[in-house]
Structure formats: structure tokens, C-alpha cells
């Protein structure tokens, strides 16, 4: 789970409080993100190859870019930050 936290911290511009840990973080993310967004974030943290990830999620390059941008934008929303932080 440490890698998931690290991946989230890379995409959040300003993080005031520390992130929740382990299953608490996963559960908070599952409530706030779509299944594809959560799978995308998890795959990023696992270091999955982009082409393999696109195949797994059945996304073309354009849709992958849109989903990535939407995910990063969501992670930077204050309400979501409050829910995933301690």
C-alpha cells in the first residue's frame, strides 16, 4: 500500500495532512473514484506498462489520456483530499 500512497502524493499538488494507510486508503478511494479510475491508479502504483494497462482497461490512447487527466483532477479536489487524509 505504500506505493499507492506514493503514487497519490505524486499527483496531488498540495497535501496538508498525511494520507490514510492500507485498507482505509483503499476503501476511501473506492468510494470516491470509478472502478476504472481506481484500477488506473493501482496500475500506476504497480508500475504497469501503459500499453498493457490500456489493453487491460480496454482504452485507446485518447481515452487513456482523458481518464488520466480526470483522475488527477479528482485527486486534487478538496473534498476527496479530506476523505483520503487522516
PEFEN-V535548 format. One record per residue. N is the residue number from 1. BURIAL is 1 if it has 9 or more other C-alpha atoms within 8 Angstrom, else 0. D_CENTER is the distance of its C-alpha to the mean C-alpha in whole Angstrom. Layout:
BEGIN
N_BURIAL_D_CENTER ; N_BURIAL_D_CENTER
END
This chain:
BEGIN
1_0_12 ; 2_0_13 ; 3_0_11 ; 4_1_8 ; 5_1_9 ; 6_1_10 ; 7_1_7 ; 8_1_6 ; 9_1_10 ; 10_0_10 ; 11_1_8 ; 12_1_10 ; 13_0_14 ; 14_0_15 ; 15_0_14 ; 16_0_18 ; 17_0_17 ; 18_0_16 ; 19_1_13 ; 20_1_14 ; 21_1_14 ; 22_0_14 ; 23_0_14 ; 24_0_14 ; 25_1_11 ; 26_0_10 ; 27_0_12 ; 28_1_11 ; 29_1_8 ; 30_1_10 ; 31_0_12 ; 32_0_10 ; 33_1_8 ; 34_0_10 ; 35_0_10 ; 36_0_10 ; 37_1_6 ; 38_1_6 ; 39_0_8 ; 40_1_7 ; 41_1_3 ; 42_1_7 ; 43_1_9 ; 44_1_8 ; 45_1_8 ; 46_0_11 ; 47_0_13 ; 48_1_13 ; 49_0_16 ; 50_0_15 ; 51_0_18 ; 52_0_17 ; 53_1_14 ; 54_1_15 ; 55_0_18 ; 56_0_16 ; 57_0_14 ; 58_0_18 ; 59_1_17 ; 60_0_19 ; 61_0_18 ; 62_0_18 ; 63_0_16 ; 64_1_13 ; 65_0_14 ; 66_0_14 ; 67_1_10 ; 68_1_9 ; 69_0_11 ; 70_0_10 ; 71_1_6 ; 72_1_7 ; 73_0_10 ; 74_1_9 ; 75_1_7 ; 76_1_10 ; 77_0_12 ; 78_0_15 ; 79_0_15 ; 80_1_11 ; 81_1_12 ; 82_0_15 ; 83_0_13 ; 84_1_11 ; 85_1_14 ; 86_0_17
END
